[in-house]
Amino acid sequence: MIRRVIEIDEEKCNGCGACAAACHEGAIGMVNGKAKLLRDDYCDGLGDCLPTCPTGAITFVEREAAAYDEAAVKANKAAKAAEALPCGCPGTQSRQIHREEGAAPQGPQPSRLTQWPVQIKLAPVNAPYFDGAKLLVAADCTAYAYGNFHEDFIRGKVTLVGCPKLDSVDYAEKLTEILARNDIRSVTVVRMEVPCCGGMEQAVKTALQKSGKFIPWQVVTISTDGRILD
């Protein structure tokens, strides 16, 4: 049948992954660092992905395409959820870690992590440690690039990390639930200067808007050589 679906210009795509995160149907994925329409029947033609693309690489086209298959989309979502959160996996079990406040002692720097898990796709949407928390949402690479990450960013916050380029999940949807269901006091986003990290910032921005709450937030950008840029 002839219908409206998206088309992605690979030359314009910078591989940020924002469109894949915004596509609730799972029609878009990242292949060899570029966004790609994986299945025509997953694309509903509504274009939630269009406004998230920073380079204008996504447009609508009218062409021969399989009909939108809502049942297949729901089945795919369920399969991904089951894969991401395997029943009984120790890595998904939520727990709080109690740390003593105060200056770091002499010797090896202590961890400032106060909860587990930290991966966005594994974190629960509701947990006691979210109550009144200052939330840190960080790109995976930031902790490796910035040497004093625990003291300057993790300390005093609940930490969630992820990589918008490598993960094929919708961070915005999960973060919206966390913000909506809990009493979050503030949100700090720490991202790398590379373009693909824009997907992390965009996911948080979308989640804040959809949560219906006014929550103070800030973005800190880390350079690839470990400096704070803003």
Z-matrix of the N, CA and C atoms (Angstrom, degrees):
N
C 1 1.460
C 2 1.528 1 110.43
N 3 1.330 2 116.20 1 153.40
C 4 1.453 3 121.15 2 176.88
C 5 1.525 4 108.42 3 -91.33
N 6 1.327 5 116.72 4 121.59
C 7 1.459 6 120.00 5 178.37
C 8 1.519 7 110.59 6 -152.95
N 9 1.325 8 115.96 7 172.62
C 10 1.457 9 121.62 8 -177.32
C 11 1.520 10 111.11 9 -87.27
N 12 1.325 11 115.16 10 125.90
C 13 1.460 12 121.34 11 174.59
C 14 1.525 13 107.80 12 -137.36
N 15 1.322 14 116.24 13 171.57
C 16 1.465 15 118.97 14 179.40
C 17 1.526 16 111.05 15 -84.30
N 18 1.324 17 114.85 16 159.10
C 19 1.465 18 122.10 17 173.18
C 20 1.524 19 107.14 18 -134.28
N 21 1.313 20 117.32 19 136.04
C 22 1.466 21 122.12 20 -176.59
C 23 1.525 22 109.77 21 -113.26
N 24 1.318 23 116.33 22 123.90
C 25 1.460 24 122.70 23 177.15
C 26 1.524 25 107.97 24 -84.07
N 27 1.316 26 116.55 25 106.64
C 28 1.464 27 121.21 26 -176.03
C 29 1.517 28 112.41 27 -62.40
N 30 1.326 29 117.27 28 -30.65
C 31 1.466 30 120.69 29 -179.43
C 32 1.530 31 110.73 30 -67.13
N 33 1.323 32 116.69 31 -35.58
C 34 1.467 33 120.48 32 -179.20
C 35 1.522 34 112.50 33 -84.20
N 36 1.323 35 118.17 34 -22.63
C 37 1.468 36 122.20 35 -176.58
C 38 1.527 37 110.61 36 -65.79
N 39 1.350 38 116.57 37 128.61
C 40 1.461 39 120.14 38 178.62
C 41 1.528 40 113.01 39 -101.12
N 42 1.335 41 115.97 40 4.43
C 43 1.462 42 119.95 41 175.83
C 44 1.510 43 115.46 42 75.73
N 45 1.347 44 117.71 43 21.45
C 46 1.468 45 119.67 44 -177.29
C 47 1.519 46 113.08 45 -70.17
N 48 1.328 47 117.94 46 -25.55
C 49 1.463 48 121.54 47 178.37
C 50 1.512 49 115.19 48 82.10
N 51 1.336 50 117.71 49 4.26
C 52 1.469 51 120.25 50 -178.34
C 53 1.527 52 111.70 51 -63.58
N 54 1.316 53 116.96 52 -37.12
C 55 1.467 54 120.26 53 -178.97
C 56 1.528 55 111.21 54 -67.41
N 57 1.338 56 116.17 55 -39.64
C 58 1.469 57 120.05 56 179.36
C 59 1.528 58 110.40 57 -64.39
N 60 1.344 59 115.69 58 -37.51
C 61 1.461 60 119.80 59 178.62
C 62 1.523 61 111.42 60 -69.18
N 63 1.335 62 116.31 61 -32.53
C 64 1.466 63 120.47 62 -177.01
C 65 1.520 64 112.85 63 -81.64
N 66 1.339 65 117.27 64 -17.81
C 67 1.462 66 120.78 65 -177.74
C 68 1.522 67 109.79 66 -81.53
N 69 1.322 68 116.89 67 100.74
C 70 1.465 69 121.28 68 -176.89
C 71 1.532 70 112.17 69 -68.24
N 72 1.326 71 116.70 70 -19.84
C 73 1.466 72 120.50 71 -176.73
C 74 1.527 73 112.66 72 -87.42
N 75 1.338 74 117.96 73 -11.35
C 76 1.457 75 120.72 74 -179.07
C 77 1.510 76 113.59 75 76.99
N 78 1.347 77 116.93 76 22.17
C 79 1.463 78 120.22 77 -178.85
C 80 1.525 79 112.17 78 -75.55
N 81 1.337 80 116.61 79 -24.99
C 82 1.465 81 121.28 80 -177.13
C 83 1.514 82 109.91 81 -107.57
N 84 1.321 83 115.72 82 137.80
C 85 1.455 84 121.45 83 175.81
C 86 1.505 85 109.92 84 -137.76
N 87 1.325 86 116.38 85 168.57
C 88 1.458 87 120.98 86 178.31
C 89 1.524 88 108.99 87 -100.60
N 90 1.321 89 116.27 88 121.83
C 91 1.466 90 122.75 89 -179.17
C 92 1.517 91 108.55 90 -125.62
N 93 1.333 92 116.28 91 118.46
C 94 1.465 93 121.66 92 -178.91
C 95 1.524 94 111.79 93 52.21
N 96 1.346 95 115.27 94 41.26
C 97 1.454 96 120.44 95 175.67
C 98 1.512 97 115.42 96 78.82
N 99 1.328 98 117.94 97 8.58
C 100 1.460 99 121.96 98 179.62
C 101 1.526 100 110.05 99 -128.52
N 102 1.352 101 115.55 100 147.82
C 103 1.457 102 119.91 101 177.06
C 104 1.524 103 109.96 102 -73.21
N 105 1.327 104 116.13 103 141.24
C 106 1.460 105 120.43 104 -178.71
C 107 1.533 106 109.91 105 -143.99
N 108 1.352 107 116.28 106 138.91
C 109 1.462 108 120.67 107 172.58
C 110 1.520 109 107.33 108 -74.67
N 111 1.321 110 116.22 109 110.60
C 112 1.463 111 121.27 110 -173.78
C 113 1.522 112 112.89 111 -78.11
N 114 1.340 113 116.24 112 -41.10
C 115 1.462 114 120.07 113 -178.36
C 116 1.527 115 110.07 114 -144.68
N 117 1.319 116 115.87 115 128.68
C 118 1.463 117 120.70 116 177.51
C 119 1.522 118 111.85 117 -60.79
N 120 1.353 119 116.69 118 -39.09
C 121 1.461 120 119.47 119 -174.60
C 122 1.527 121 113.30 120 -74.38
N 123 1.352 122 117.62 121 -5.53
C 124 1.456 123 121.38 122 173.81
C 125 1.533 124 111.32 123 -92.53
N 126 1.308 125 117.73 124 -15.45
C 127 1.469 126 122.22 125 -177.18
C 128 1.522 127 109.69 126 -87.06
N 129 1.350 128 116.14 127 117.66
C 130 1.464 129 119.69 128 -178.42
C 131 1.523 130 113.20 129 -86.50
N 132 1.348 131 116.46 130 -4.82
C 133 1.459 132 120.07 131 177.21
C 134 1.515 133 114.46 132 75.94
N 135 1.340 134 118.43 133 11.43
C 136 1.464 135 121.18 134 -179.35
C 137 1.532 136 112.37 135 -87.61
N 138 1.318 137 116.28 136 -24.74
C 139 1.461 138 119.75 137 171.99
C 140 1.511 139 117.01 138 78.65
N 141 1.346 140 118.76 139 34.76
C 142 1.467 141 119.80 140 174.80
C 143 1.527 142 111.78 141 -60.02
N 144 1.321 143 115.60 142 -23.11
C 145 1.462 144 120.52 143 -177.53
C 146 1.531 145 113.07 144 -77.66
N 147 1.322 146 118.16 145 -25.16
C 148 1.465 147 121.03 146 -172.97
C 149 1.523 148 113.97 147 -57.62
N 150 1.345 149 118.98 148 -51.63
C 151 1.465 150 118.34 149 -176.08
C 152 1.520 151 114.62 150 -69.95
N 153 1.338 152 118.07 151 -13.21
C 154 1.464 153 119.84 152 -179.69
C 155 1.524 154 112.11 153 -84.68
N 156 1.331 155 118.17 154 -16.64
C 157 1.457 156 121.02 155 -175.83
C 158 1.530 157 110.59 156 -76.93
N 159 1.339 158 117.95 157 118.48
C 160 1.464 159 120.34 158 -176.49
C 161 1.529 160 114.03 159 -77.43
N 162 1.333 161 117.36 160 -12.05
C 163 1.467 162 119.93 161 -175.92
C 164 1.517 163 113.74 162 -112.33
N 165 1.343 164 117.40 163 -0.47
C 166 1.461 165 120.27 164 -179.17
C 167 1.514 166 113.57 165 69.51
N 168 1.331 167 116.36 166 30.77
C 169 1.460 168 120.82 167 -176.71
C 170 1.531 169 113.07 168 -80.27
N 171 1.337 170 118.12 169 -11.46
C 172 1.463 171 121.32 170 -175.28
C 173 1.523 172 110.68 171 -109.52
N 174 1.310 173 115.98 172 131.34
C 175 1.464 174 122.25 173 176.85
C 176 1.527 175 108.89 174 -137.81
N 177 1.329 176 116.47 175 168.69
C 178 1.455 177 121.85 176 173.60
C 179 1.521 178 109.98 177 -93.05
N 180 1.335 179 116.18 178 144.81
C 181 1.464 180 121.49 179 172.31
C 182 1.529 181 108.29 180 -136.06
N 183 1.318 182 116.07 181 151.71
C 184 1.467 183 122.11 182 172.84
C 185 1.521 184 107.07 183 -101.43
N 186 1.321 185 117.53 184 117.17
C 187 1.461 186 120.49 185 -178.17
C 188 1.517 187 110.51 186 -155.44
N 189 1.315 188 115.34 187 173.90
C 190 1.459 189 121.36 188 175.10
C 191 1.526 190 108.47 189 -67.66
N 192 1.314 191 116.52 190 122.92
C 193 1.463 192 120.79 191 -178.49
C 194 1.517 193 109.48 192 -153.52
N 195 1.321 194 115.26 193 152.20
C 196 1.469 195 120.17 194 176.78
C 197 1.517 196 109.47 195 -64.14
N 198 1.311 197 116.77 196 149.05
C 199 1.458 198 121.81 197 179.32
C 200 1.524 199 110.38 198 -65.17
N 201 1.334 200 115.79 199 148.03
C 202 1.458 201 120.48 200 177.22
C 203 1.527 202 109.77 201 -60.93
N 204 1.329 203 116.72 202 128.27
C 205 1.461 204 122.42 203 -175.82
C 206 1.530 205 109.28 204 -113.14
N 207 1.322 206 115.95 205 92.57
C 208 1.465 207 120.75 206 -176.69
C 209 1.525 208 111.72 207 -63.10
N 210 1.315 209 116.90 208 -37.02
C 211 1.467 210 120.50 209 -179.17
C 212 1.532 211 110.55 210 -64.66
N 213 1.329 212 116.35 211 -41.19
C 214 1.464 213 120.33 212 179.26
C 215 1.526 214 110.93 213 -66.45
N 216 1.325 215 116.45 214 -37.55
C 217 1.462 216 121.26 215 178.32
C 218 1.524 217 110.23 216 -62.45
N 219 1.336 218 116.78 217 -46.64
C 220 1.463 219 120.64 218 179.83
C 221 1.527 220 111.63 219 -63.50
N 222 1.326 221 115.94 220 -39.07
C 223 1.467 222 119.71 221 179.01
C 224 1.530 223 110.59 222 -65.70
N 225 1.331 224 116.20 223 -38.09
C 226 1.466 225 120.90 224 179.07
C 227 1.518 226 110.61 225 -66.31
N 228 1.327 227 116.95 226 -41.86
C 229 1.462 228 121.05 227 177.96
C 230 1.521 229 111.19 228 -61.48
N 231 1.326 230 115.71 229 -43.14
C 232 1.460 231 120.10 230 -179.57
C 233 1.525 232 111.19 231 -64.44
N 234 1.332 233 116.35 232 -39.29
C 235 1.463 234 120.68 233 179.95
C 236 1.526 235 111.09 234 -65.93
N 237 1.338 236 116.14 235 -40.55
C 238 1.465 237 119.91 236 179.42
C 239 1.520 238 111.23 237 -67.22
N 240 1.330 239 115.83 238 -38.70
C 241 1.461 240 119.76 239 179.25
C 242 1.522 241 110.81 240 -64.16
N 243 1.322 242 116.15 241 -40.93
C 244 1.462 243 120.20 242 179.60
C 245 1.520 244 111.30 243 -67.04
N 246 1.339 245 115.99 244 -34.94
C 247 1.470 246 120.49 245 179.65
C 248 1.513 247 110.93 246 -72.18
N 249 1.351 248 116.75 247 -38.72
C 250 1.461 249 120.85 248 -176.44
C 251 1.521 250 111.90 249 -74.20
N 252 1.335 251 117.15 250 -31.31
C 253 1.453 252 120.56 251 -176.80
C 254 1.526 253 110.80 252 -124.63
N 255 1.338 254 117.89 253 70.13
C 256 1.453 255 120.20 254 -178.54
C 257 1.518 256 111.69 255 -63.35
N 258 1.313 257 115.93 256 135.15
C 259 1.457 258 121.66 257 -176.41
C 260 1.525 259 110.70 258 -60.55
N 261 1.318 260 115.24 259 128.30
C 262 1.448 261 119.99 260 175.20
C 263 1.511 262 114.91 261 82.15
N 264 1.329 263 118.61 262 0.51
C 265 1.461 264 119.94 263 -179.66
C 266 1.527 265 109.97 264 -68.15
N 267 1.337 266 119.19 265 125.43
C 268 1.469 267 120.78 266 -179.15
C 269 1.518 268 113.08 267 -58.04
N 270 1.332 269 116.90 268 -28.47
C 271 1.455 270 120.08 269 -178.22
C 272 1.511 271 114.19 270 -68.68
N 273 1.339 272 117.60 271 -16.48
C 274 1.454 273 120.69 272 -178.56
C 275 1.525 274 112.75 273 -101.03
N 276 1.336 275 117.42 274 -3.24
C 277 1.450 276 120.49 275 -176.85
C 278 1.525 277 110.53 276 -76.78
N 279 1.328 278 115.39 277 121.45
C 280 1.464 279 121.21 278 -176.99
C 281 1.520 280 111.26 279 -75.15
N 282 1.327 281 116.62 280 133.61
C 283 1.452 282 119.63 281 174.39
C 284 1.524 283 110.15 282 -153.74
N 285 1.313 284 115.23 283 153.23
C 286 1.453 285 121.74 284 179.61
C 287 1.521 286 108.77 285 -100.46
N 288 1.334 287 116.21 286 141.49
C 289 1.462 288 121.96 287 -179.84
C 290 1.526 289 107.78 288 -115.07
N 291 1.311 290 116.97 289 120.70
C 292 1.464 291 120.82 290 -176.99
C 293 1.525 292 110.21 291 -90.29
N 294 1.324 293 114.85 292 126.00
C 295 1.463 294 121.60 293 179.13
C 296 1.525 295 109.18 294 -120.34
N 297 1.330 296 116.45 295 146.05
C 298 1.453 297 120.17 296 174.05
C 299 1.519 298 109.11 297 -82.17
N 300 1.341 299 115.46 298 132.74
C 301 1.454 300 119.90 299 178.50
C 302 1.528 301 109.67 300 -75.57
N 303 1.303 302 115.68 301 166.91
C 304 1.458 303 120.56 302 179.90
C 305 1.507 304 111.17 303 125.95
N 306 1.287 305 116.41 304 172.76
C 307 1.462 306 121.22 305 -178.24
C 308 1.515 307 110.16 306 -67.09
N 309 1.314 308 115.84 307 152.39
C 310 1.461 309 120.61 308 178.79
C 311 1.516 310 109.89 309 -67.23
N 312 1.342 311 118.39 310 133.08
C 313 1.464 312 121.00 311 179.72
C 314 1.524 313 111.07 312 -70.95
N 315 1.338 314 114.84 313 167.75
C 316 1.455 315 119.23 314 175.68
C 317 1.528 316 109.41 315 -65.85
N 318 1.318 317 116.09 316 148.97
C 319 1.449 318 120.37 317 -179.13
C 320 1.512 319 110.88 318 102.99
N 321 1.328 320 117.64 319 -158.75
C 322 1.465 321 120.85 320 -178.31
C 323 1.527 322 111.26 321 -57.63
N 324 1.317 323 115.95 322 136.56
C 325 1.464 324 120.20 323 -179.46
C 326 1.518 325 110.08 324 -68.01
N 327 1.330 326 118.27 325 130.07
C 328 1.467 327 120.44 326 -178.64
C 329 1.518 328 111.61 327 -75.42
N 330 1.300 329 115.68 328 156.33
C 331 1.458 330 120.61 329 174.20
C 332 1.517 331 109.55 330 -71.15
N 333 1.344 332 116.52 331 143.35
C 334 1.462 333 121.81 332 176.78
C 335 1.529 334 110.92 333 -108.75
N 336 1.326 335 117.03 334 8.72
C 337 1.461 336 120.87 335 -179.12
C 338 1.519 337 110.09 336 -68.63
N 339 1.334 338 116.84 337 131.93
C 340 1.464 339 120.32 338 -175.68
C 341 1.525 340 114.60 339 -115.55
N 342 1.347 341 117.20 340 3.65
C 343 1.468 342 118.28 341 179.60
C 344 1.530 343 110.25 342 -157.26
N 345 1.306 344 114.81 343 164.14
C 346 1.467 345 123.00 344 177.03
C 347 1.526 346 107.89 345 -144.74
N 348 1.352 347 118.39 346 142.06
C 349 1.460 348 129.32 347 1.51
C 350 1.530 349 112.48 348 -80.83
N 351 1.326 350 115.79 349 171.60
C 352 1.456 351 120.11 350 -179.72
C 353 1.529 352 112.63 351 -111.62
N 354 1.319 353 117.63 352 -21.76
C 355 1.458 354 119.96 353 178.74
C 356 1.533 355 109.89 354 -66.48
N 357 1.331 356 116.48 355 132.54
C 358 1.462 357 120.50 356 -177.59
C 359 1.517 358 111.30 357 -56.15
N 360 1.315 359 117.31 358 -43.56
C 361 1.469 360 119.53 359 -175.59
C 362 1.526 361 112.80 360 -72.45
N 363 1.326 362 118.45 361 -13.14
C 364 1.463 363 121.55 362 177.77
C 365 1.521 364 112.72 363 -103.04
N 366 1.325 365 117.27 364 -17.23
C 367 1.466 366 120.73 365 -175.01
C 368 1.525 367 111.49 366 -67.88
N 369 1.335 368 117.85 367 144.74
C 370 1.462 369 120.40 368 174.98
C 371 1.524 370 109.32 369 -71.21
N 372 1.329 371 117.10 370 156.75
C 373 1.462 372 119.26 371 178.66
C 374 1.522 373 110.79 372 -83.65
N 375 1.333 374 116.79 373 -14.48
C 376 1.455 375 120.09 374 178.75
C 377 1.523 376 108.71 375 -144.79
N 378 1.329 377 116.52 376 127.88
C 379 1.466 378 121.02 377 179.40
C 380 1.526 379 108.24 378 -155.37
N 381 1.345 380 117.91 379 153.03
C 382 1.470 381 120.96 380 -178.91
C 383 1.520 382 113.60 381 -55.62
N 384 1.340 383 116.72 382 -35.07
C 385 1.464 384 118.22 383 -176.32
C 386 1.530 385 113.67 384 -72.13
N 387 1.335 386 117.61 385 -10.88
C 388 1.463 387 120.01 386 175.30
C 389 1.533 388 112.31 387 -78.80
N 390 1.319 389 117.88 388 -17.07
C 391 1.458 390 121.66 389 -175.63
C 392 1.529 391 110.75 390 -67.46
N 393 1.340 392 116.41 391 112.43
C 394 1.463 393 121.16 392 -179.49
C 395 1.514 394 114.00 393 73.00
N 396 1.327 395 117.29 394 17.84
C 397 1.464 396 121.11 395 -173.65
C 398 1.526 397 112.91 396 -82.30
N 399 1.322 398 113.75 397 150.93
C 400 1.458 399 121.57 398 164.52
C 401 1.529 400 105.31 399 -92.42
N 402 1.322 401 116.46 400 120.06
C 403 1.462 402 120.55 401 -172.39
C 404 1.525 403 111.08 402 -96.62
N 405 1.327 404 116.27 403 131.10
C 406 1.460 405 122.81 404 173.62
C 407 1.521 406 108.17 405 -108.55
N 408 1.332 407 116.91 406 121.86
C 409 1.459 408 121.81 407 175.97
C 410 1.522 409 106.49 408 -115.36
N 411 1.324 410 116.52 409 111.48
C 412 1.463 411 120.74 410 -170.95
C 413 1.519 412 112.48 411 -125.23
N 414 1.313 413 115.44 412 142.74
C 415 1.455 414 121.08 413 171.91
C 416 1.525 415 108.64 414 -71.45
N 417 1.322 416 116.66 415 142.90
C 418 1.464 417 121.80 416 -174.75
C 419 1.532 418 113.50 417 -49.35
N 420 1.316 419 116.57 418 -44.37
C 421 1.468 420 120.97 419 -171.57
C 422 1.525 421 113.80 420 -70.37
N 423 1.329 422 117.60 421 -18.76
C 424 1.459 423 119.38 422 -173.77
C 425 1.525 424 112.71 423 -62.12
N 426 1.333 425 116.54 424 -38.56
C 427 1.463 426 119.81 425 -177.88
C 428 1.525 427 111.95 426 -68.17
N 429 1.336 428 116.71 427 -23.72
C 430 1.469 429 120.39 428 177.65
C 431 1.514 430 111.23 429 -85.17
N 432 1.315 431 116.60 430 -33.22
C 433 1.466 432 120.29 431 -177.43
C 434 1.527 433 111.98 432 -78.25
N 435 1.350 434 116.86 433 -36.93
C 436 1.467 435 121.01 434 -175.14
C 437 1.526 436 109.75 435 -102.92
N 438 1.318 437 116.94 436 114.61
C 439 1.458 438 122.25 437 -170.31
C 440 1.515 439 115.86 438 -62.36
N 441 1.334 440 118.10 439 -36.59
C 442 1.458 441 121.36 440 -175.15
C 443 1.523 442 111.45 441 -101.55
N 444 1.327 443 115.86 442 38.21
C 445 1.464 444 120.79 443 -171.79
C 446 1.525 445 113.17 444 -61.59
N 447 1.327 446 117.60 445 -42.25
C 448 1.470 447 120.25 446 -178.11
C 449 1.527 448 111.66 447 -62.42
N 450 1.319 449 116.57 448 -47.01
C 451 1.465 450 119.83 449 -177.17
C 452 1.522 451 112.30 450 -71.12
N 453 1.311 452 117.24 451 -41.35
C 454 1.469 453 120.95 452 -172.82
C 455 1.524 454 114.16 453 -86.19
N 456 1.338 455 117.51 454 -23.68
C 457 1.462 456 119.03 455 -175.20
C 458 1.533 457 114.01 456 -125.40
N 459 1.331 458 118.35 457 -48.53
C 460 1.464 459 120.54 458 -175.89
C 461 1.522 460 112.08 459 -72.55
N 462 1.308 461 117.17 460 -35.42
C 463 1.466 462 121.76 461 -175.46
C 464 1.531 463 111.49 462 -55.62
N 465 1.337 464 115.63 463 124.46
C 466 1.453 465 121.35 464 177.37
C 467 1.518 466 115.19 465 80.41
N 468 1.329 467 116.95 466 8.34
C 469 1.465 468 119.92 467 -177.19
C 470 1.533 469 111.11 468 -128.92
N 471 1.315 470 115.02 469 159.55
C 472 1.462 471 121.47 470 167.98
C 473 1.519 472 106.38 471 -90.90
N 474 1.322 473 116.31 472 129.11
C 475 1.460 474 121.46 473 -169.20
C 476 1.518 475 112.83 474 -108.71
N 477 1.342 476 115.26 475 131.48
C 478 1.461 477 122.54 476 172.71
C 479 1.514 478 108.34 477 -127.84
N 480 1.331 479 117.15 478 133.80
C 481 1.464 480 120.42 479 -177.64
C 482 1.532 481 110.67 480 -129.03
N 483 1.318 482 115.09 481 159.05
C 484 1.455 483 120.50 482 177.66
C 485 1.514 484 110.54 483 -175.96
N 486 1.330 485 115.44 484 174.37
C 487 1.457 486 121.48 485 176.47
C 488 1.520 487 108.07 486 -131.74
N 489 1.333 488 117.63 487 110.98
C 490 1.460 489 120.42 488 -177.37
C 491 1.522 490 113.75 489 -65.39
N 492 1.328 491 116.68 490 -20.21
C 493 1.463 492 119.37 491 -179.08
C 494 1.526 493 111.55 492 -84.06
N 495 1.318 494 117.51 493 -35.39
C 496 1.466 495 120.88 494 -174.25
C 497 1.525 496 113.48 495 -94.58
N 498 1.328 497 117.55 496 -30.32
C 499 1.462 498 120.32 497 179.14
C 500 1.523 499 110.38 498 -84.20
N 501 1.306 500 116.78 499 144.06
C 502 1.469 501 120.94 500 179.99
C 503 1.521 502 110.58 501 -109.99
N 504 1.342 503 116.47 502 40.16
C 505 1.464 504 121.40 503 178.45
C 506 1.521 505 109.27 504 -118.41
N 507 1.317 506 115.97 505 162.09
C 508 1.457 507 121.48 506 -179.22
C 509 1.529 508 108.94 507 -92.04
N 510 1.335 509 116.29 508 96.34
C 511 1.455 510 120.61 509 179.92
C 512 1.520 511 111.88 510 -59.91
N 513 1.321 512 117.37 511 -38.41
C 514 1.462 513 121.14 512 -175.36
C 515 1.525 514 111.24 513 -58.63
N 516 1.321 515 116.35 514 -41.25
C 517 1.463 516 120.69 515 -178.97
C 518 1.522 517 111.52 516 -64.32
N 519 1.331 518 117.05 517 -45.45
C 520 1.468 519 121.59 518 -179.53
C 521 1.527 520 110.47 519 -67.46
N 522 1.323 521 116.80 520 -44.09
C 523 1.461 522 120.53 521 -179.33
C 524 1.527 523 111.83 522 -65.64
N 525 1.332 524 116.42 523 -34.90
C 526 1.465 525 119.62 524 177.06
C 527 1.523 526 110.41 525 -60.23
N 528 1.326 527 116.69 526 -44.13
C 529 1.463 528 120.73 527 179.66
C 530 1.525 529 111.34 528 -63.40
N 531 1.330 530 116.47 529 -41.79
C 532 1.470 531 120.49 530 179.95
C 533 1.529 532 110.65 531 -63.17
N 534 1.324 533 116.69 532 -44.76
C 535 1.464 534 120.51 533 -179.75
C 536 1.525 535 111.81 534 -68.07
N 537 1.323 536 116.48 535 -38.21
C 538 1.460 537 120.65 536 -176.92
C 539 1.525 538 112.48 537 -73.14
N 540 1.324 539 117.08 538 -33.73
C 541 1.464 540 120.70 539 -173.00
C 542 1.528 541 114.04 540 -92.20
N 543 1.320 542 117.06 541 -10.06
C 544 1.460 543 119.94 542 -174.30
C 545 1.528 544 111.52 543 -128.35
N 546 1.337 545 114.98 544 162.32
C 547 1.465 546 121.35 545 179.12
C 548 1.528 547 108.82 546 -90.87
N 549 1.332 548 116.02 547 78.10
C 550 1.462 549 121.71 548 -179.94
C 551 1.525 550 108.92 549 -84.96
N 552 1.327 551 117.49 550 127.31
C 553 1.473 552 121.68 551 -176.11
C 554 1.524 553 112.67 552 -83.32
N 555 1.326 554 117.01 553 -35.93
C 556 1.466 555 120.75 554 -178.89
C 557 1.518 556 109.10 555 -160.50
N 558 1.330 557 115.64 556 162.23
C 559 1.464 558 121.12 557 178.64
C 560 1.529 559 108.69 558 -131.26
N 561 1.327 560 115.84 559 128.33
C 562 1.460 561 121.67 560 173.73
C 563 1.520 562 108.27 561 -115.41
N 564 1.306 563 116.73 562 124.35
C 565 1.464 564 122.10 563 176.85
C 566 1.526 565 108.14 564 -102.83
N 567 1.318 566 116.62 565 125.69
C 568 1.463 567 120.63 566 175.36
C 569 1.522 568 107.40 567 -117.36
N 570 1.317 569 115.86 568 118.76
C 571 1.460 570 122.10 569 -176.28
C 572 1.518 571 110.20 570 -129.69
N 573 1.325 572 115.58 571 164.14
C 574 1.459 573 120.80 572 174.19
C 575 1.532 574 108.91 573 -86.15
N 576 1.331 575 115.50 574 164.21
C 577 1.462 576 120.03 575 -178.95
C 578 1.527 577 112.77 576 -73.92
N 579 1.326 578 118.66 577 -13.19
C 580 1.461 579 121.84 578 -176.76
C 581 1.529 580 110.53 579 -68.67
N 582 1.334 581 118.28 580 146.96
C 583 1.474 582 121.72 581 -174.75
C 584 1.519 583 114.71 582 -57.10
N 585 1.335 584 118.17 583 -35.93
C 586 1.461 585 119.40 584 -176.20
C 587 1.520 586 112.53 585 -63.88
N 588 1.341 587 117.66 586 -20.59
C 589 1.459 588 120.78 587 178.11
C 590 1.525 589 111.81 588 -73.69
N 591 1.319 590 116.82 589 -9.75
C 592 1.455 591 119.42 590 175.68
C 593 1.514 592 111.79 591 -61.10
N 594 1.319 593 117.17 592 -25.94
C 595 1.457 594 121.29 593 178.23
C 596 1.516 595 112.27 594 -63.34
N 597 1.336 596 117.11 595 -34.41
C 598 1.460 597 121.21 596 178.36
C 599 1.528 598 110.45 597 -67.83
N 600 1.317 599 115.73 598 -47.59
C 601 1.469 600 120.35 599 179.25
C 602 1.530 601 111.11 600 -61.62
N 603 1.335 602 116.16 601 -42.26
C 604 1.464 603 120.37 602 -179.10
C 605 1.532 604 111.05 603 -65.63
N 606 1.332 605 117.54 604 -38.28
C 607 1.465 606 121.32 605 179.64
C 608 1.521 607 111.05 606 -62.17
N 609 1.330 608 116.95 607 -42.57
C 610 1.461 609 120.98 608 179.23
C 611 1.526 610 110.32 609 -67.22
N 612 1.311 611 116.29 610 -42.99
C 613 1.466 612 120.40 611 179.39
C 614 1.531 613 110.57 612 -59.88
N 615 1.328 614 116.12 613 -45.06
C 616 1.467 615 120.59 614 178.53
C 617 1.523 616 111.23 615 -63.15
N 618 1.340 617 116.49 616 -42.43
C 619 1.462 618 120.98 617 -179.70
C 620 1.530 619 111.34 618 -63.45
N 621 1.319 620 116.97 619 -40.97
C 622 1.459 621 120.67 620 178.66
C 623 1.524 622 110.68 621 -62.24
N 624 1.321 623 116.33 622 -41.85
C 625 1.465 624 120.47 623 179.34
C 626 1.517 625 111.58 624 -66.04
N 627 1.336 626 117.28 625 -43.31
C 628 1.460 627 121.38 626 -176.92
C 629 1.525 628 113.37 627 -76.23
N 630 1.322 629 117.57 628 -21.21
C 631 1.468 630 120.60 629 -178.42
C 632 1.519 631 112.28 630 -68.71
N 633 1.339 632 116.50 631 -22.55
C 634 1.463 633 120.09 632 -178.88
C 635 1.518 634 113.36 633 75.99
N 636 1.340 635 117.22 634 12.32
C 637 1.460 636 120.79 635 -179.14
C 638 1.530 637 110.70 636 -115.50
N 639 1.325 638 115.38 637 154.06
C 640 1.464 639 119.86 638 172.84
C 641 1.522 640 107.51 639 -97.96
N 642 1.313 641 116.62 640 105.74
C 643 1.462 642 122.17 641 -177.95
C 644 1.533 643 108.35 642 -123.96
N 645 1.327 644 118.68 643 123.03
C 646 1.472 645 120.40 644 177.75
C 647 1.525 646 110.65 645 -58.64
N 648 1.339 647 116.64 646 138.12
C 649 1.456 648 119.09 647 179.37
C 650 1.517 649 110.60 648 -146.28
N 651 1.306 650 116.04 649 156.89
C 652 1.458 651 122.23 650 178.77
C 653 1.518 652 109.36 651 -145.30
N 654 1.325 653 115.35 652 157.12
C 655 1.463 654 121.69 653 178.35
C 656 1.522 655 108.82 654 -121.03
N 657 1.321 656 116.17 655 129.42
C 658 1.463 657 122.21 656 175.68
C 659 1.521 658 107.75 657 -116.08
N 660 1.314 659 116.74 658 128.99
C 661 1.469 660 121.54 659 -178.70
C 662 1.521 661 110.31 660 -108.72
N 663 1.330 662 115.32 661 129.98
C 664 1.466 663 122.32 662 -179.97
C 665 1.533 664 109.35 663 -105.44
N 666 1.324 665 116.78 664 134.69
C 667 1.464 666 120.29 665 177.09
C 668 1.520 667 109.59 666 -78.66
N 669 1.318 668 116.22 667 162.19
C 670 1.467 669 119.35 668 -179.56
C 671 1.521 670 112.76 669 -67.30
N 672 1.342 671 116.99 670 -15.82
C 673 1.471 672 118.90 671 175.60
C 674 1.527 673 111.60 672 -100.11
N 675 1.345 674 116.83 673 14.74
C 676 1.458 675 120.43 674 169.52
C 677 1.513 676 117.63 675 89.98
N 678 1.329 677 118.68 676 19.35
C 679 1.463 678 121.59 677 178.80
C 680 1.524 679 110.59 678 -102.88
N 681 1.334 680 116.63 679 151.07
C 682 1.459 681 121.86 680 172.44
C 683 1.524 682 107.05 681 -83.04
N 684 1.340 683 116.50 682 121.83
C 685 1.454 684 120.79 683 -176.34
C 686 1.520 685 112.59 684 -92.12
N 687 1.323 686 118.03 685 -29.81
C 688 1.466 687 119.92 686 176.58
C 689 1.523 688 109.85 687 -158.20
